[in-house]
Amino acid sequence: MTAPADQKMPDISYKLVPVVPPNAGEDFQPTHVEITRTDKDSTTLIAIYEKESKTVVFENQDVLKFRSPVLRFLNDEKVEYKALAMKGKKRDPQNDDTIPPAPKQTIEAGDKTPAYVEWLRKYKPEEYAVRYGIRGEGMIQSVHYTKDEKTGKRIAHVTEKSALIADRKTHLTEKPEANDGAPAN
């Protein structure tokens, strides 16, 4: 379904706003920058960019749905980031010599490259949780069909399995809507 030609896309913008305390002098150089999202209704603080550590710190779980457009915006603005984090959560170590280098990401899978996902889960668990929007353990249903030999009708076989539920699907996670394809009981 496509939108009518006369319908406009919503006007949404992202902006970098330096955090400057009220008593700062003229020579003050901000170390933090707010990343805000403005739409027709409001302006929302999505994250804080910490210049020194080059870390994007998201405000809460609710704003993680804007992770992709925020990172795209930062790339367009030529802002280099090295880590993702969640406000109030423990941070992953940045310069730890005991952590092996991250595996290369493939062009096709990008940050969903299985070896990279597994490396993040093992060595940078907090970034893993933010990057993929980890929500926690849950149950998903999978369905496979067989044909009844006597009647010729399809028979649905539903199985449930435990899964790590996340906003982004990887080989280690499932999206909440993974159950949408299961037949109703």
Buried (B, 14 or more C-beta within 10 A) or exposed (E): EEEEEEEEEEEEEBEEBBEEEEEEEEEEEEEBBBBBBEEEEEEBBBBBBBBEBEBBBBBEBEBBEBBEEBBEBBEEEEBEBEBBBBEEEEBBEEEEEEBEEBBEBEEEBEBBBEEBBBBBBEBBEBBBBBBBBBBEEBEBBBEEEEEEEEEEEEEEEEEEEEBBBBBBEBEBBBBBEBBEEBEEE
